[in-house]
Amino acid sequence: MALVIGKAGGVIIAVIMGCVLFGAAIYAQVRLSLAGALTVIRRRIVIKDAWHATKGRFWTLFGVYLLIWLAFLIITIVITALTNPHLLVAYASFDAQAINAVAQEQLAQQGAGPSIGLIVQMLLGAVLFTAMLAVAFGAVATAALELGEPASDEV
């Protein structure tokens, strides 16, 4: 096919197909996002019920999940800026050599033993991860309780 449309056309088609597959995966993840919580609530696996519960609510759920993700991304960037600004600058530069150099420096510092900065970074990371889990799973559980219709045997 690339011979017929050329290399650039093949790349364009590959990128379009990749975007379509990525979008389909996100769509499926959002539509099935309540399956775990509904399974726990109903004490049986309810994938089809989760799909039906999210019908017509994709954009609302996607928006909430995106806002949660963005909030924690910003918090992670702030924590990284406060505890390891060199790493943040290296990542922001998109320079593989700079990132590798900072990563090697960080590994050498960790090999020398825990520092106050590393301990603070690990504690903040643990608190952030715990908060992220609580908020994300709490949002999913709340959505499952609000959107999940009772099963026929629960009425």
Protein Blocks (a to p, Z undefined) as FASTA:
>chain_A
ZZmnojklmmmmmmmmmmmmmmmmmmmmmmmmmmmmmmmmnopacfklmmmmmgoplmmm
mmmmmmmmmmmmmmmmmmmmmmmmmlmmmmmnopaklmmmmmmmmmmmmmnopcfklmmm
mmmmmmmmmmmmmmmmmmmmmmmmmmmccdfklZZ
